[in-house]
Amino acid sequence: MRALLLTNPGARQGGSKAANDFLTPLRESGIEIVEADVSPSEYSAEIRRRSDKLDLVLVGGGDGSMNAAADGLVETNLPLGVLPLGTANDLARTLGIPADPIEAAKLVVAGKRRRIDLGWVNGSHFFNVASLGLTVSITRQLSSETKSRWGVFAYPLTALRVLWNVRPFHAEIRTNGETHRVHAVQIAVGNGRYYGGGMTIAEDAAIDDCRLDLYSLEVHRWWQVISLVPALRTGTHAGNKGVRVLRGREFEITTRRPRHINTDGEITTRTPAVFRVAPQAIEVFVPADAGEQPR
């Protein structure tokens, strides 16, 4: 088998010993590694260019690196091996993939695959979540130095700085034939289960349930957001005052002025936006005991 290896040297663990040693079990199993020295912005193009000579794609990095490869994986139908070298690694967490990249590489050798959904917004795919509002401000202020120093704790630390200046915005959310007019500080549309360093999009969210889970935080003070953090971490925020929860296969969101949208930690598009689920869009190597959600 031939595997294209795309490794982001800027990922938090990109230069670690484990990041280099994960190649050992792959090569010992007979997988031929084709390394490509390209930036994440070129991942999908590189996958397309080499697809006719490949059997799978290995991506070493964080959620942003996985996102950068998504379009190429969808178009070529090549399976993905996730090597978690980033800060949050929420896709790996959702799929039950070990945080140790060597152990993650062994899953590729074992060979169990699972088809998962992708989200789609304005022409861009995402694995975990697409959001507007608070998380866009966090993304803008979350430097690579902060992530390197503090790891997953960089997310709440940056959020605390951003919260002081949070301002609600007006939006219309259309889904299932209904229109919801909201005044929110954050709207998040989730495809997977985890995002933002371990936050949970919904208590029963799964990455293969053929639906999107949306929540809208309709609060007006920074301390109200903080009071919701425990429920947001566990996905039990439905029913809390100031939280609107919706489910569907498609959402349309408009705002009074264009607002940027964050997809898997990268700002990629803006409102007005259409969000859709792409059922069973790609195949991923997963642990042997990983089951699929009932439909």
N, C-alpha and C positions, 0 to 999 in steps of 0.2 A: 504494500500500500504506500502511496505517496501523500504526504501531508504538507500543506503550505503553513508555515509558521510565521505569524505576525505578532511581534512583541513590541509593546510600547515601552521604550527605555525611560520615559517620563513617569511611568506608573510608580506607585509608592515602593513596591518591592522589585521593580524592574532590574535593579542591579544586585539583588541579593544572591547568596549562594544557592538557595533553593530555586531561584528563578533560572539558574543555569543548570542545576542538577536534574530538573524535571525531564530533560532530554534523554537521560539514561534509560529509564524503563521503556520509553518509546522506541529507541534505537535497538535495545535488546530484544524487543518483540518483532523486529524486522520491518518497522515502519521507516520509510525513507523520508527524512526531513528536508524540505526545501525552504530555506530561510530567505525572507525578503526584507531588505533594508528600506522600508518606506514609512512615511508618517501616517498616523491614523486617518487623516483626510484622504489618503490614497488606498485605504484597505479594500473598499468595495471594487474599485477599478482594478486592483491587483488580482483579486479573486476572479473577476470576469476574465482578465487577460490570460490567466493560467488554468482556467477551469477544466479544459479538455484533457489536461495531464495530471489531474488531482483526484484523490479519493475522499479527502476531508480537509477541513481547515482548522488550525489551532490558533486561538487568539489568547495571548498573554497580556493581561492588563486589567483595568477596572471596567466599570459599567460603560464609561464613555468609549472605551476601545471596542467593546462588544457591539455597541450601537453603531460605531463607524463601519463595522463589517456587515451589518444586517441586510442592507440592500443587495450587496453582492451575494450573500448566502441565499436570499429569496430567489434571485434571478437564476442562480446556477444549481440550486437544490442540493448543494454539498452539505454534509453534516458538520456540526460545530463541536469542537472540543474546547471547553472553557477552562483556562488556566488562570485562576484568580490571583493577580499581582497588584490589584489596585487598593484603594483606601476602604471603600464600603463593600464592594463585591456583592451587591444585592441580588444580582441574577444568580450567582453561585449559591447564595443563601436560599433563594426561592427553590432551586433545583436540588438542594441537599448535597451539593458538591463540596468536598472538604476544602478548608481554607489553605491547607498545605498544597502548593502547586505540584509537588511530587506525587502525592496521593491523588490529586485531580488527574494527573497524567495517566495514572494506573487505571482510571475509569475508561479512558480511551482505549487502552490495551484490552480491558475486559470486554468492551464492545457493546454494552447495552445502550440502546438509543430510545429516545422518546420524542414524539412530535409535540411542539408547543405553539401557542398562539403568539402573534405579534400585534402590537398596537400600530396605528397609522394615523398621522396627522399632517394634512396639507402636503402629502407626497413623501413624508419621511417616516420610517419605521421606528418603533421603540420597543424595548423589552419590558421595562419596569413601569415607568410612569411618565406622563407629560403633564406639565402644570404651568400655571401663570399666577403672578402675584408674589407672595412672600418668597417662594423658592427661587424665583428669578433673581431677586435681590441677594439672596444667600449665594447663589452661583457666581454672581458678579464679584462678590467680596471674598469668595473662598479661594485663596491662592494656593498654588502647588506647594509653597513653603509651609503654609499652615497645615495642609494635609500631611506633608512629610513629617512634620514635627509632632502633631497631635493625633494622627491616624483618624479613626472613626469619630473621635471626640471633636474633631475640627468642625463637624456639622452643627452640633448644638452650641458650641462656642461662638461660631459665626452667626448663628440664628439669634443668639441673645443680643449681639451688637445690632443686628438689623431690626429687631423688634421695636426698638425705641422709636423708629421712624416709620413704622408700618401705617399705611393709609388704605382704607377700603376703596374698592372700585365697583362701578355698576357693570353688570353683564346680563345677557340673556342666554339661557341654556335651553336648547330645543332637543327633545328626544321623545320617542314613542308617541308622537302626535301632540305633545304638550309643550308649553313654553313656561319656563321658570325665570322670573326676574329676581336677581339677587344683588346684594350689596356686600361684597366679600373681600377678605384680605388674601384669600388663597382658593383656587380651584384646582383640584388634582384629578386626573383621569388615569386610572391604573389598569395595566394589562396583567402584570405579575402580582406577586404578593408583597414583596418588600421593596423599599425605596429609601433614599436619604439616610443611609447608614443603619438600617434596621427598623424603620417605621413600617407599619402595616397598613396597606391601602383599605382593606376590609377584613373582617374577622374570618370570613370563609372564602376569601379571594384565592384563586389558583391560576396558574399560567396556561392551563389548557381547558378552561371552562367556557370558552367561546363567548365571552362577554367582557365588557369594560365596567369598572367600578369607579364612580365619580363621587367625590365629596366636595362640598363648598363650605368654607369657614366664614360664617356670617357674624363676626364679632367686630368690635370697634376699639378695643383697648388691648395693649400689649399683654397685660396680665391675664386677660381672658384666654389668649392663645396658650400661655404657659399652663393655665389650669387644665387645658385639654390634652397636654402632651402625654400623660400616662395612657389615656384612652387611644390616642393616635398611635402610640407605639404598639399597642396590642390589637388594634383594629376594632375596638369596641366603642368607637365614637358615635355610631348610629344611635339616635335617640337623645343625644346630649343637646342641650340648648345651644343654639348658634351653629349647629352642624346640619347641613342638608345632605342626604345620601340618595344617589340615583344609580340605577343599573340599566344597561342597554348595550346593543351592538353598535350604535352610532349616536354621536352627540354633535350638535352644532353650537358653537359659542361665539357670540359677538359682544363687543365692548364699545363704549362711546368713542374711544380712540384706540388705535392699534396697540396691543400689549404683547410683549415678547413671551414666547413659550419655551420652556425648558424640557428637553427630552433626554432622559437618562443622564442628567447632569450637564448637558450641553444646550446652549441657547441656539435653536435651529430655525424657528419660524415665529409667526405672530398672528394675532387675531385680525380679521375673522378666521375661524378655524373649524374644520370638520375632522372629527375623530372617529375612526372605525376600528373594529377588531378584524384581524386577518387570521381566521381559524387554521390551526395546524400548519402554520406557514413554513417552519423550518424544523430540522431534526437535530437533537442535541445528545451528546453522550452523558449518561446519568448513572447514579449508583444502582446496583443490582436490585435493591429493594424499593426503588422509586416506582410508585404506581401512578396511574392516570386518574384524573377526577371523572366521576360519572357525568354524563351529559344529559 
